Amino acid sequence: MMAPLRCFTCGRPLGHLWEPFKSRVLAGESPEKVLDDLGVTRYCCRRTLLAHVDWIDDVLKFERR
Amino acid sequence: MPSAKVIQRDRLYLKAVVEGVPPSIVNSIRRVVISEVPVFAIDNVVIIQNTSVMYDEMLAHRLGLVPLTTPLGQFPKIEECESGLVDPSECSVRLTLQVAADDDMVVYARDLVSDHPDVKPVYPDMPLVKLAKGESIALEAYARLGRAKEHAKWQAGLSAYYYYPKLIVKRDDSECLKICKSVCGEAFGESLKEFDPEKCTFNKLKTCEASCNGSIEVDWERHKYVVWFESFGNMSVDEMVAEAFRILKLKFSAFLEALERATAAQPAGGQEAASG
């Protein structure tokens, strides 16, 4: 729904990295490079950010009628 | 004599070569860091109003996961909090969240207002929930000191170690070097002999040994380790490791006391009493 606040596996805080990650990847940077830049080294944390879909926006559509 | 040499360090990360202790001691410290160092986390949420699209319990769960700064020196010790030696209110902090959306907006961790100036979200930019125009949230949250063995939201950080690897090169083998570089690129130089054990874990090196057809042999130094600690930001690594040692020492002294009491109650020659 919303971006995970921590890595599901190791517990490292990740929530604050979601917005920079999203905007940089949408701007065309490679996700690999962005994750390296943000200091996300373990593969558990990488997949947590990489695999997230922010589908709260789909729910919010119904609230905005 | 045990010794430690720091090889990498910043506020949240510490890596060191530790020598001269049995693995059980290094492992104890690792386990205490992971599951016993106390930090603040929101544990009780009183929801006054929530018209957002997120269920109350989901919102409360997300609040719980927000890392909070933890100045351990300003609060009672965790054992005192747990044993009830001090009033539970002394080990907790109240935070409030009050937002009403005039337009579509995102609620961030920074919107949490804390009653204590030094207990606040570590990362103010964490998004908690999105609101549509007209929605609002009002709640009171109570953070308390806790340990990660109760819930992972109280985890202060991570730690791991590996045996200091010993690489024995039997013969120069460029094919083997290529394989090893694909496993541990940073650790190898121009030949197999140029190897930095602090940059390649023992297990990775074993992988490389297995695919090298006997060109190299991997052994490990007894009682020598590469240990790393990572703090999640609630406090600096230094504070985290210091607290871990304090807790571990406390456990050792509690064990010794119990042992002394048991032996005093049962004088020498108490074989029968022991079996009974």
Interface residues (C-beta under 8 A of the other chain):
Chain A: M1 M2 A3 L5 R6 C10 G11 R12 P13 G15 H16 W18 E19 I56 D57 V59 L60 E63 R64
Chain B: V53 M54 M58 R62 L65 V66 P67 D104 A109 V122 Y123 P124 D125 M126 P127 L128 V129 K130 A132 K133 E135 A152 Q155 L158 E230 F232 G233
